[in-house]
Structure formats: structure tokens, C-alpha cells
Amino acid sequence: MADKDHPELKLRLTLRGGEWLGPGKADLLEGIAETGSISAAGKRMKMSYKRAWGLVEVLNGMFRAPLVASSRGGAGHGGAELTEAGRDVLQLYRQMQSNAASATEVEIAELTRLADIPERK
């Protein structure tokens, strides 16, 4: 995670119709996978349930198959999980992030030097 004193590469993939997948949506998918809840994943990211649910609806419409399956409930009966497509999309996006960070490591270090920003240790 970046802080104000260190550069960070952020990868955003724009798909058809201008929809995009970036670090925030990937973090939401990861949170849903870890918590089994859209609400809990949203809270971890300091966003409202309405915002989290809206992003899930966008994500579910971006690909051929939905990324998140949810069940209604209340008081401990509802839940959400990533579908196979959701797990695949998250894994592919995280791999892209890793590849991009590795591919630009030298350039980021040089830009950091030119900006007179202390390098991470």
C-alpha cells in the first residue's frame, strides 16, 4: 500500500463501454471472498453498503458471467461469494498488478530519484 511519501503504480483496465477494473474493485472482490459479505467487505473499505452493492452490480455486468453471487437474508442468513468467474477475474487482475509492478520497478526507482523521494527499504 502506498503512502504520501512513496510512489505507487495503480493499474486500471478499461473494458468495453468505458467500464473499468481497478484496485478498488479488486479490493472489494477480495473482501467479499474473505468475509462472505458485501456489507462487511464495504465496511472494511469504509464505504456504505449501497456503494458496495452498486459496485458489485457494475462488476456483475462487466463480464459474461456474474462475479459475485449473493443471497438475501438478514440477521446472519444472507451472504455473498465470488463465483468461479469472480475468482478468475480477481486472480488475473492481481497477476497483472504483480507483472506491471515488476516490469516498471527500474523506472519507478528512477522517477523516485528524480522527484527526490526517499526510496522504500
Secondary structure, DSSP 8 states (H G I E B T S, - for coil): ---TTS------EE-GGG-EE-HHHHHHHHHHHHHS-HHHHHHHTT--HHHHHHHHHHHHHHSSS-SEEEE--STT--EEEE-HHHHHHHHHHHHHHHHHHHHTHHHHHHHHHHTT-----
